[in-house]
Amino acid sequence: MSDAITAEGLVKRYGEVTALDELTFSVPHGTVLALLGPNGAGKTTTVRVLTTLLRPDEGRATVAGCDVVAEAGRLRSYIGLSGQYAAVDEHLTGAENLEMVGRLYHLGAKRAKARARELLGRFDLAQAADRPVKGYSGGMRRRIDLAGALVADPPVLFLDEPTTGLDPRARNLLWDTISELVAGGTTLLLTTQYMDEADRLADQIMVVDHGRAIARGTADELKDQVGGNRIELTLTDPTQLQPARETLAWLATGAMQTDPETLRITVPVTNGPEALHQALGRLMEGGVTVRDAGLRRPTLDDVYLTLTGHQTPGTQSTGRTIQEATR
């Protein structure tokens, strides 16, 4: 299988900041690569270079067989892009926005109009098709922008955090659409901070930090790389979270994660059953009341935290990192 996207030694600097540091990877035709990483890791810069919006300072990249610098004009007819912020004309209706994109892709008036109505239906926007976009909600604007990326049915699609701001129903709708596109042969490069999104959609996941690829594999391969088990405990009293963390610190083989809203503590351990027994005994001795306890294998959240040292959105981490624990 040949590659739809190739990047070789990409470097991009903004003054003294190196956003891409000799980044190298490839994406085979008809597959999905998800880029994961903390804010500032270089994910959006990667997308901008590959979609001809930025010129790399060093290195080379091709998309759909076109060099992103030397053949930028030709390449743009083969790609679709949806960035982090909805790029729509709020004075036009939803239908007019999509028809305009179709005309820019030289689909012709009739085909552009038909394609616009088709996508409005797919993204559950048919009833709002003839309303100006300035009256749309944030989620509706996001959907019309995503639909715009699909107007020309591009063979290579770039989605930069596409489901940010979408409600669960709209997210599932988009995921179904992406799955259909990939099944039909579309290649997708996706950036996301939603672990469940990467787990569901991606054939391969690449973790990026400081402009470099630090890990790549399937979701299962990355989880196996982290290894071990996770003790997951839910407490009954929020005032006991800190004492519980201190009690469990000696068991942790990596960074503990705490969710104050659910009163849940996750502790990476090696010997799962024995560690769980010891943890419950120590907590009982310390007067900490546990409502629920169990063992589970690593998730992508655990992979993200272990490899980057950053917590995923909505979590807090305590204790040592894997690297610190093994020094």
N, C-alpha and C positions, 0 to 999 in steps of 0.2 A: 504494500500500500504506500503510495507516494504521500508527500507532505503538502498540506494546503498552506501552512504557515511555517516559516523557518526564521530563526533569529540567531545570528552568529556574532558574539562579542559586542553586543550593543552597549554603548556608553552615551549617557546624556547628563550634562552638568548644567546647573543653574548657579553661576558664580562659583562659590567655594563648595556648594552642595552637589554631591554626585548622586543623581536620582537613579541612574542605571549604571551598574558596575560590571561590564563585560557579561551581560546577560545572554545566555545561549539556551535555546530550546526549539522544539518543533511540535507541530500538531498535525497528525495524519488526517487525510480527507474523511469527512463524515463522522468525526468524533468531537467530543466536548472536552476542552481543557479549562479547568477552573483555577484561577489565580487567587490564592489566599495570602493574607499578610496584614500587618498592622497599618494604620494610617501613615503615609509617608514612605511605604516600603518600595514604591515604584510601579504599582499596578496600573494606575491611570496613565502614567508617563509611557508605559509599555504600549497601552492601547493607542495612545495618541501617535506614537512613532509608527506603529503598524498600520494606522489608518491615514497616514500622510499628513497629519496635523502638526507634527513636529519632525524636524530633521535630526537624526542621531549625530552626535559628535564623532563617534567612531563606530565601526562594525557595519554589518550588512543584514538586511532582512528582505524576505520575499513573501508575498501573499498572493495566492491564486496564480503563481508563476510569474508575478510582476515584481520587479524591484521597487521598494517603497519610495526610493528617491528618484531614480532614473526614469521610472515608468509610473509616476504618481498619478498623472492624468488618466491613463488607461486603467489603472488599478481601481479607481473610485467607482467605476461602473460594475465592479464585481463584489463590492462589499456593502454591508449595511452596518450602521452604527447607532447605538443609543447610549448617550453619555449619562453622567450622574444626575444631570438636571434636564428637565424637559425642554427641548428646543422646538417650540411651537409658536405660531403667530396667533396671539390671543384675539386679534380682530377678525380673523377668519373663522368659519365654522369648522367643526371636526372634519366633515367631508371635504371641505375646500382645502384644508391643510394637507390631507392625504392625496387629493387630486393634484395639488401643486407639486408634491414630491414626485408623483408619477410623471408629470409633464417634464420635470427636471431630468428624469431618467429616460426621457424620450419614449415613453410608452404610448403616446398619442392620447387625445382627449377621451375617446370612447373607452379605451382599455384602462386609462387612469381612473376614470369614474367608476368603472366596474370593480376594479381592484380596491378602491377606497371603500365601496359599500361592502365588499367581501370581508375586509379587515375590520370594519366597524362592527359587523356582526360577530366576528370571531372574538373581539375584545369586549363584547357586551356594551357597545356604545351606539347601537343602531338608533335608539330612541333620542339620543343627544346629537345625532349626526348633523342636524341643521341648526344647531345652536352655536353662537360664538364661543370660542374656547375660553374667553375671559370669564365666562360664567361656570366653567368646569371646576370641580373640586381638584385638590392636589393629586389624588389617586387617578382621576379621570385624565388629567393632563399627562400623567406618567404613562398611562395606557395608550393615549393617542401618539405619544412620542415613540413608544415601542412599536406601534403599528407602522409608523413612518419608516422605521428601519427595515420593515419587511415588504414594503411596497414593490420593489423591483425583484423580489424573490431571489436575493443574492446568494451565491454559493458559499460565501464566507461571511459570518455575522460576528460582530463585536458588541457585547453588552456589558457596560460598566455599572456594576451594582444595580441591576435592572429592577429589582423588586423593592428597593428602598421606598418607603412611603405607601406601599400597597397593603390593603387589608388581606387577611388569609384567603378569602375567596378569590380575589384578583391574583394573588400569588400562585395559587393552584391552577388557575386558568392559564397564566403565562407559562408555568411549568409544563402543562399539557401541550401547549402550542410549541414550545421548544422541543419537546420529545418528538412531536410529529415532524418538525422540520429536520431534525437530525436523522430520523428514520428514513426521510426522503433524500438524504445525502448531504444536507447542509453541514458545514464545519462551523463550530462555535468556540470562541474564546470568551470566557465569562469571568468577570471579577466579582467577588462577593465577600461579605463578612458573615453571611448566614451559613452555619455549618450544615444545617439540614438541606439547604439548597445545593451545596457542593456534593453532599452525600447522595442526593437523589439524581442529579443531572449529569455529573461529570464522569467521563471514562477515565480521566487522569486528573490528579490534583497536584498543582505545583505551589509549594510554599515559598513566598518571596519575602526577603527582609534586607533592608539597606541596599536595594537594587540588585541583589543576587538571588539566584535560585538555591535554596538551602535543602530542599527535599522534593521528591516527586514520586508519585506512584498512584495506585488505586486507593480508594478509601480504606479498604481492608489492609493493603500493604503498609500504609502509613500508620494505621492503628497497631499493626503487629510490630512495627519499628519502635513504637513507644513502649509496648510490652506491658506485662504486669496486670494487676487487677486494681479496681477502685472500690474502696469502702465508701458507701453513701449513707450518711446518717441524717435524719431529720429530728430536730429538737422540739421541745414544747415551749421553751422560755427563751426569748431573744437575749436576755441578760446573761445567759449561759454560753453564748457563742464563743466569746473570748476565752473563758476557762476551758471549754471543750477543745479549742484549737491548741491551747498550751498543753493540755493533757495528751493530745494525739500527735504532737510534733515529733516525738521520738520514733513513731511508727512510719512516718512519711518518707518515701523514697524520692519524692519530688515535691512540687509546689501544691499545697492544699488550695482548694477553691471553696469560697463561701458565698452563699446567696442569702443575704439578710432578709429578703422578702419571704422566702419559703423556709427559712431557718435550716437550710441544708448545707452540710459540710461534706466535701468529697476529698478523700485521702488516697493517693496512689501508694500501693504496697506491693510486696513481692509474694509472700505466702498468704493468699487470700483468706481461707477459712480460719487459720490459726490467728492471723492478724485481727480479723473481725472479733474473734472470741476475746483476744487480749484487749482490744479497744473497748468493747462493751464492759468488761470487767473493770478497767481503769476508770471509765466514766461513771460507773455505778459507785465505785469507791469515792469518787470526787463529788458525788451528789448531783451529777448531771442527768436529767431525765431525757431519755430517748424515745421518741414516738414511733420511729420506723428505722430499720437498718437493713442493709443488703449489700451484695457484691455485684459488680458489673465489670465488663471489659472496657477498654478505653474507647472514647468517642473522638470525633474530629476536634471538639473543643480541647480535649486533653492533648491531642497532637499539636494543635496551634500553640497552646501555652508552653508545652515542652520545647518545641523547636524555636519559637521566637522569643520566649520569655515575656510575652505580652498576654494579658487576659483578653478573652473575647468580649464583645460588648455585653454589658449587663451582668458581669461577674466580677468578683474580687478574688485576689489570690494572696496567700500567705505562705510563710515557710520558705524552704529552700527550693531552688530550681534543681533539675536533674544534674546540670553541670556542676553546681555548687556541692551537691550531695556526693558526687563521685570524685571530688578533688582530693 
